Structure formats: C-alpha cells, structure tokens
Amino acid sequence: LSIFRIVQEQIHNIIKHADASHVSISIDLSKQFIDMEISDNGKGFNPKEVSRGVGLANIRNRAEFHGGISHVSSAPGEGCNLSVYIPRACCQLLLFD
C-alpha cells in the first residue's frame, strides 16, 4: 500500500506542478531492495529553493517508515526524478519471489 501511495502522491505532484508530457515509473525488486524511480520531463525546480511540501514530506515519511530513503533530483527546465529505496526484508510477507 505504501508503494502505491508513493506513486500516487508523485503522480499528483507531477499533474499539479510539473506541466510534463511524459512520465516514467520503474519498480525493480532485488533480493535486498525495492527500488522505485519516477521521472518526468516537466519544468523542474530547484530543490534548495522550493519548500518541501506536504506531498514530498509524505513520500519521505512513507519510505522512512519502512526503513527506506527517498531522494529528489531536479533543476529548472530539467524535469524531476524521484528515487525511493526500501529494504525488501520489511516487505517479505507482501512480496512473492
């Protein structure tokens, strides 16, 4: 559910702020991690100048709740890339090999 909510939140952010025409979502399962990347070709932003809104805080909190991390990479005119890494051990009961 947390992975779904993270994707949902970032898609909402993209629709609301990015003015993007393309979005890419990648979720990879390794033996140790769930690696998720959500990228867009929108207008981007400077993460140091934009206050961390509720949406990005929700994403960060969901990842940290599961022992993971999130990272936002963006620049004006360069789109945005959200990376989320969650240890798979916390989710073993939910994922099938």
WOWO-V416560 format. One record per run of one state. SS is the DSSP state (helix for helix, strand for strand, loop for the rest). FROM is the first residue (numbers start at 1). TO is the last residue. If there is no record, write none. Layout:
ss & from & to
SS & FROM & TO
SS & FROM & TO
//
This chain:
ss & from & to
loop & 1 & 1
helix & 2 & 18
loop & 19 & 22
strand & 23 & 29
loop & 30 & 32
strand & 33 & 40
loop & 41 & 53
helix & 54 & 65
loop & 66 & 68
strand & 69 & 74
loop & 75 & 79
strand & 80 & 87
helix & 88 & 91
loop & 92 & 97
//
